[in-house]
Amino acid sequence: MWKFVSAGNSGGNPLLRSLNNNKGRQTWEFDATAGTPELRAQADRLRENFSTNKDTQHHSSDELLRLQCGDRIRAKKHAPPASEIPERLTPERVEAHLKGAISFYECLQQEDGHWPGDYGGPMFLLPGLIIALYTTGALDQVFTPQHKVEAVRYLANHQNADGGFGLHIEGGSTMFGTGLNYVMARLLGMGPDEDLAKRAREWMHARGGATYITSWGKFWLAVLGVYSWDGMNPLTPEMWLLPYSKWTGIGYLHPGRFWCHCRMVYLPMSYVYGKRGTCKETPLTAAIRQELYPMPYNNIDWNAARNQCAKEDLYYPHPLVQDVMWWVLYKAENILQGSFLRRMALAQCMKHIHYEDENTRYIDIGPVNKVINMLCCWLEDPNGTPFKKHLVRAADYLWVAEDGLKMQGYNGSQLWDTSFAVQAIADTDLLDVSAACLYKAHQYVEQSQVVEEAAPPLSRYYRHVSLGAWPFSTRDHGWPISDCSSEGLKAALRLATLPADKVGDPIPAARLYDCVNVILSYQNSDGGMATYENTRSFHWLEILNPAETFGDIIVDYSYVECTSACITALSAFLKQYPDHRRGEITSALRRAEAFIRSIQRPDGSWYGSWGVCFTYGCWFGVTGLTALGHNYHNDSAVRRCCEFLAVRQREDGGWGESYLSCQDKVYSQLDGDSHVVNTAWAMLALLAAGYHKVDPAPLHLGARFLLRMQQSSGDWPQQHISGVFNRNCMITYANYRNIFPIWALGQYRRLILLGEDEIRH
C-alpha cells in the first residue's frame, strides 16, 4: 500500500541535506505490508471509481491522502449539520459548518504543521523525468515496479477520448503531451500495440508525427536519441558568456535578465544541447525512433522540422525575427561545436547549475530544471556525488493519488497553502476549535522562513536577496517569492494577535523586518511587484520566446496578485509596527496602488495570472485597494469590480469560471455546477469591498451554495482545476477547496450575520 511520508529523510540517506530537519518534505513510499486488507480494498475501489468517471471528472480528489488520515477523520469532534440548509442562515448554523470544516481540515495537517496536497496537473513533467532516468540508467533505481504501475495508471486515466494527451489534465490533446507521454509509456514497459500506445501513435501520425512537437518536446526526444539534434533551433550555451551590464545594450539579452524559471530551464537545456547529450541506443529507443513518425526516420528533413509545430500546440507562434535569429545560430553551430568558446560556455553553465543545486539542496526551483540539472550532472560525471544527490531528491516531486502517480509542478505548495490556511482559520474567530492546528501551523511558518542568505556573491549568479523571505514550499527549496513572502508575513502577523499560550510565541520582530526589506525590494519602476525578482529587461524581449506553448515567460512582470499581496502585507505590518520604515512603506504603497489601478480592465476586472482567472484577479485587486482604505462606497474601481462579479453570479448561488478564461483572456463560464473555490474568491472580494452593506443578497446566496456543497465529513468536493501558469497551463491546488470556503464563510458570518465591521488583512 502507498504511504504518505511527511518530513521523511529517506532512511537517513547521508546525501540528503536539510536546513530544518526536512520540515515540509512530502514523499510517497510503497509498503507491501502497510494497511489492512480492508484499507487496501478501499484504495482499489477509489482507483476504480476514478477510472470509471475519468471522462467527466478529470481531477483526482486526493483520496489516498484522506484514506491514510481516516482514523483521525473518524475521531474528529465536529461535523457539519446534517439537516437541510435553511433559507435564512444564522450565525449558529454557519458556525456549526465552520467547526465541521476546520475539524476535518485539521485531520489532514501534518505534525510539522503544514497541509500536504496534490500539486500536479501538467502532463509534460513526468515524461521528462522518465526520459532522464532512462538515459542515465537510473530508472529502476528510482522507479520500483509499483511506481511504474501507478505512472501507467495515470496515463490511462488522463488519455483523451481522441487518443492524445493534453498539456494539462483538463486540456485538449497536443503533440507535446501526446509525444512525450507515448514515449513515457514505452519506457515504462508498454508495448507498441497496446491500446493506449496505439491510439496515441495514431493521433500523432494523423498530424504529421513527432517532428511537429514543440521545442521542449524536441529537446527531450533528442536526449533520448529518437529525434535529431539537427532538428532543433539552437540552445546556444554561449549566451551565458554575453556581457550582463546594461550599458552594453546587448546586456538586456543576457539570460540573467530572464524570468528565473525561464533562465533556470534554458541554462541546463543549453548545456545538454552544447554537449549533444544523448542516451546510448538500445533496442527500445531504436523501436521508438521508428514509431514516432509516419515516414522512415532516415527520410526526415531535420532542417524543415526545426520550426514545425502542430496547430494544437501553437499558443505563441514564432515571430519572423526569431526565425531569422534561429537560422543564423543554426548555421553558426558548425563553427561553435567543439570550439574553445563552446568549452568556456559549457563550463560557465555548469558553474551556475551547481550553484542552483547546492543552494536548493538539490530540489531546484522547479521540476523541469531539476530533471535537466540532474542530467547535466550525469553528463559531467556519471559517478559523481552531485548526480547521486539529485537522485535522492527525485521523490520530492512525486505524488500519488487515486488517478495514479504524477510529477508535481513544484516540490509542493506547503508554505503557500499553510499561510492561507492560517489566515482563513484565524478569521473565523473559533479559537476553541482551531487553536491546536494554528499552533502547529505557526511552527511551520516559523521554520520555513529564509533566515540565511543564499551563497555569495548573489549578483554573480543573478539571485535576488532572500534573507527574511518565505518560499512557496519549503525552507530547503528556499527561492524567495514576493507573494509567498507577503502571505507568510500576514500569517505571522495574524498569529501574533492571538494568545501565545494558544498558538505559540510570535516570530521576533527583527525577522519580520527582514521580510519587509525583501518585499520592498521587489517593487518595479511601474510600481508593481513581480514574482521572484524585479523586472530586469523589457517586454519586447518576448519576441525571443521559443516555447510555442507558453506565453510571457521571458521577463518577470508585475502582477496584480503579487502587488496586492505585498500591499496587504505591508499595510498589516504598519498596523503592528507603525514606526518601522514608515515613510518608505507609505511611498511604496502609494506607487503599488497606482499600478493596480492602471491595469484594471475596462469591465472592472483584473486578469489573474496564477489562478482561474478573473475571479482570482478580482479578489486580489479589490483586497489590495481595500487594505488602503478604499471600498465600494468611496472608490469607483472597487465599485466596478463588484459589479463585474455580481452579474456573473449563477442561478445556484455560486460562481464558476473555466480555465479557458486564462488562455483566451475572456471570462468563460464553467459548464455544470458552480465552483466552491471561485465562489469563495468572489465572496471574499465582495465582503472586502463592503458590498454586503449595499446588497447582501449575493453573499447570502453564495454562502448557501458553499454550505450545500459541503460534504458530511466537513470536506468540500474537488472540482475543476483552479491554478494556472504562463497563461496556458493549468495546475492543481488541492487545498484550495478547504481553505477558501472556510475563509469566505468565516468572514460572511462575522461581517454579515454578526455585523462586525473589519476585514483583517
Secondary structure, DSSP 8 states (H G I E B T S, - for coil): -EEEEES--GGG-TT---SSTTTT-EEEEE-TT-S-HHHHHHHHHHHHHHHHHTTT--S---HHHHHHTHHHHHH-S-----S---SS--HHHHHHHHHHHHHHHHHH--TTS--------BSSHHHHHHHHHHHHT-HHHH--HHHHHHHHHHHHHH--TTS-EESBTTS-EEHHHHHHHHHHHHHTT--TTSHHHHHHHHHHHTTT-GGGS-HHHHHHHHHHTSS-GGGS----GGGGGS---GGGSGGGGSGGGS-HHHHHHHHHHHHHHHHT------HHHHHHHHHT-SS-GGG--HHHHTT---TTT-SS---HHHHHHHHHHHHHHHHHTTSHHHHHHHHHHHHHHHHHHHHTTT--SSHHHHHHHHHHHHHH-TTSHHHHHHHHHGGGGEEEETTEEEE-SSS--HHHHHHHHHHHHHTTT-HHHHHHHHHHHHHHHHHHS--S--SS-GGGGT----TT---SS-TTT----HHHHHHHHHHHHHHHTS-HHHH-----HHHHHHHHHHHHHTB-TTS-B-SSS---S-GGGGGG---TT-SS-SS----HHHHHHHHHHHHHHHHH-TTSSHHHHHHHHHHHHHHHHHT--TTS----SSBSSHHHHHHHHHHHHHTTT--TTT-HHHHHHHHHHHTT--TTSSB-B-THHHHHSS--B-SSS-BHHHHHHHHHHHHHHTGGGT--HHHHHHHHHHHHH--TTS-----S--EEETTTEEE--TTHHHHHHHHHHHHHIIIIIS-------
